[in-house]
Every structure is written in C-alpha cells, then in structure tokens.
Amino acid sequence: MSFRLRVFLLTLVVAVVATGATAWLSLRLSAQQIAHTQQEATRHVADIAETVRAYARRHGTWAGVSDRVALLAADNKQRIRLVNLYGQVTVDTDTLANRAARPVVSPPTLINPRPALALDATAAERAGGKIDAVILDELTRYRRSVVYAGCVTDNGGDPPPVSPDAYGVPFPALNTEQNPDCTRRADDTQQYARDADLAAVSGCHAASNHISCLIQAFGDRVDTFAPEPLQLFLGAVDDDPVTLLGRPLAASIGAVLVLSVIGTALVARHMARPLRSLTAASRRLAAGHLDTRVRTTGRDEVGELSRSFNRMAAALEGAETAQRRLLAGVAHELRTPMSNVLGYLEALQDGVVPASRELFGSLHEEVLLQRRILDDLQDLTLAESGHLAYRRTDFDLADLVEAGRVAHLAVAEAGRVRLTAEATGPLPVHGDQDRLRQVLGNLVTNALRYTDPGGAVLLRAFPAGGRAILEVRDTGCGIAAEDLPFVFQRFWRADPARDRETGGSGLGLTIARQIVLDHAGTIDVTSTPGRGSTFRVTFPLQVDV
Ligand code: ADP
C-alpha cells in the first residue's frame, strides 16, 4: 500500500472514529441531560403544582401569583408557565425574566383550586333532610371566604390560611371579620348569588342520583366565583436546545479532541518511525559507517526510499572499497619501478655499479613506466567519473583502421609480425577520433606485444546488424579461459613480471573499455591460448549501411 494511501486511510480512520465518538458521546450525554431534566421536572411538578394550588385556595384569586411563581422557579431551577384552559397565559417566568416565551413541550399538569364537594351517602345520611341547607351553607361560606381573601389580596394584604372542612371545602382558619371593607364586599356578593344557589340545589330534588347531582350543582356554582383551573408547564431553566446540549457537546468535543490528538500522535509516530530510522542511518552513514543499512519493509514510498538509501549506501561502500583497492594497486604498481630506480641510485652512490649508458637507459625506462601509469590513471579516473572530455565528430571508422595500421607498421616490422588491415567502408560513426584511435592503438600494441615473430595481426572494420565492428585479431600467445573475465580490470596482467618488462601499465584495456562505453559501444574478447586472441569493439552506425 502506498505511503500516501496509508496516510489517507489512517487519517480517515482517526476522522471516522472521532466523528463517531463525538456523535455517540453527544447522543449519550444529551440523553442523560434530557433524562435528568425530565427527572427534575417530575420531581418538582407535584410540589410546584401543590404550592400554586394552595396559593389560589388561600388567596381566592390568581392575582399576585406571579411573585410566588417567580420564587418557585428560582428555588426549583425550573421555567414555569401557567395557562388557563382557553390558552391565556397567567404567568410565564420567561416573560417575567424579560425574554420571549419559549414554546412548551412537556405535558401540562392541571391545577384546579376549586374544591370538589366531599359528599357521600354517609354524610348525606348524617345531614338528614337538611342536606340542601348544608350545601347552600357551604356555598355561601365558601363564596364569602373566596371573595374576602381575593379582596384582601387586592388590597395588598395577606389572607389567612385555609383548611378544608368536613365536606372538603376550604375555609379560613382565622376570623374573616378583621377587614371590614372586604367583609362587606363578601357579604354583598351573596345577595346576588343566593337565589341561583337555591335554584341549583333545588334542581336536584327530581334527580335520580341526588348526591351526585348535588355535587355537580355545587361544582357549577363554585365555577362562577372560584379561581379558574390552570395548566402548569415546566421546563429546564434554560431549555434552549443549543444551550441544553451545549455542555454535553462541549464535553464530548473535548473528549474527542483529546482522543483525536492521541490517535493522530500515535499514527504520526507509527508513520514517522521508518523516517526516523532513515534519519539515524543517514547520520551514521555521514559519520563514515558505510556498512549502515536500514530495514526495508513494504512497497510504499517509504519502502522505496529505504531501498534507495540501501542502494546508495552500497554504492558508497563499493566506491570506497574500489578507491581503497585502486590506491593499493597504484602503490603496488609504483613500488616496483621505484624500488628499481632507488636500488640503482643507491648502487651508483655506493659505487657498486659503474655509471653506464645502459644503466641510465634502464633508469629512464623505469621512470617512463611510472609516468605512463600516472598518465593512464589520470585518464581512467577522468573517464570513470565521466569527466573525460570528448570532441565528437562524424568520421569513417575504415579510415581509422587504416591509420592505425600505418601507425604501428614500424613496430610490427621490428617485431617481425605481419600487420594487415581490411575495411569494408564507409562506416560512418560519431565520436572522438583521438580517443578511439587511443583504443585501437592500445589493442594493436597489445596484439603486437603478445605475438611472437612470424605471427600476424589483422585489423578489420565492417558493418553488422546496424553497428560498426572493429576487430583486432592476433596469432599470439592468447589468454587462458579463466583469465578472460579479468582482462578489462585495472592493473590486471596475465604475467605481471613479463608485462612490466614490456612497459604495460595494466590500465590500457580498462581505459579502452570506458571510452568505448562512453561511445555507446561494446568491447569483448575471445581467445584460444597458444593460437591467438580477438578483441571486438562495436559502435552504433550513424546511417544504415
Ligand atoms: P598492459 O598495458 O599491461 O598491456 P592492458 O590492460 O592493455 O595492460 O592488458 C592487460 C593484460 O591483458 C595484459 O597484461 C595481458 O596479460 C593481457 N592481454 C591484453 N591483450 C592481449 C593479447 N592480445 N594477447 C594476450 N594477452 C593480452
């Protein structure tokens, strides 16, 4: 899985978990909050309803109930709304708090301050034939107490507490005659109501169920003066859904935030681990520990980066090993001619050998060899690092072969080797003529060097398979099969002692191969020991021939 996809998926997982957790926590906490609010409401509703009802009973009116309701709301931390059966609002704590009244959702509780007449067969029996008078008396007294209490309340007073009598009708426990104005008003009310009371009670004489008819008649009459029933609605002090859910939401968002931060930190840690180990490995590598490698897991970008790092480290290590070997090789190669020169110079100094023309000639040879080794090394270093300058032109490889033959003719004749050339031209190639002449020169020099007198060296150039082929074939000593793989390695010689004698640096073929490779060419060798070798070089042809 790619690194990008992994980052995407892991972030997605964190996001989904965070969102899910937020939703779950919010739902849970909101449900808890709502349940708590409902519980609170249920717990308070009975108390509030009873207090409000007691107010109406004692005061005989709803007037002035708002102060009591405001206190109740504050004590119980509830929003209270009282509405009559026609939907008219008596009190709303929202309005009292100078805010727009919010819609109510909870089911209302009915507060009925009107007393129901507690009249049953036993009570009726007890009253005997005077039951109508008893009911009328109850109505009169009750009306009187209601009007009186209402009047006291209107005047800003506090009516006396009430308690129910034997028929369940509440009356003031104290003397109602304390307030003459209100007593008068209460008495006045009776004048207009008594006839209607009488008519209602008398209407029950013909009723089949006398008792329930009386109860009904009592209720009907009470309805005309007692405070009306109200509906009580409760709600949370602040049951605005936004603020109601605010706390649980804030809590869940906080929890999810913490969860997400931890989750993301873990994910980031997990993903950064390979990068951290890569950083540590880079530092170790920079400190010179070239054998440092990192664990490569996965096929994603980080895995690819780890593999690249390992390749780079291996290349560095290889380069360092090669450099060390090269230095060792250079030291080894230079040591012998240097020792020779040193030996001769010391012998000359000590007078052990006489100074002669031959001796100086020999010393000159040794120094020349050292210079050749150094020149070749410079070429090789430049070629291998890609810094060897090439001046490329289009030319005919057939001409190069002929020029090579002519250049080496004298050496060939001196060695009594027959040097011939065959070229099937034209063979247009693109490259650096001087460098390719250097390659050919190295091959021809080697061929002549390893071919005994009487032998032959043949240079050939011909087209084949869209490429220009250059061959140097000799009838020399050849190269053993097991040595062939090393021929192009630097400082490799089949016979170091003999080759050094012949002035070879052991770098010629290595340089030649690098130059050929830089011309998009190939070089290889086939050889049969004792019968000769063939070095074959190919280059791309500039045009089809
Ligand atoms: P040098 O400058 O010593 O010749 P080269 O890199 O040109 O170095 O050759 C490496 C070795 O390959 C030689 O020392 C020799 O042993 C072997 N070699 C190269 N060309 C021939 C050849 N034509 N016949 C036999 N051996 C060869």
Residues whose N, C-alpha, C, O or C-beta is under 5 A from the ligand:
A	BS01	ADP	N446 A447 Y450 G476 G478 I479 V487 W492 R493 A494 D495 D499 G504 S505 G506 L507 G508 L509 T510 S533
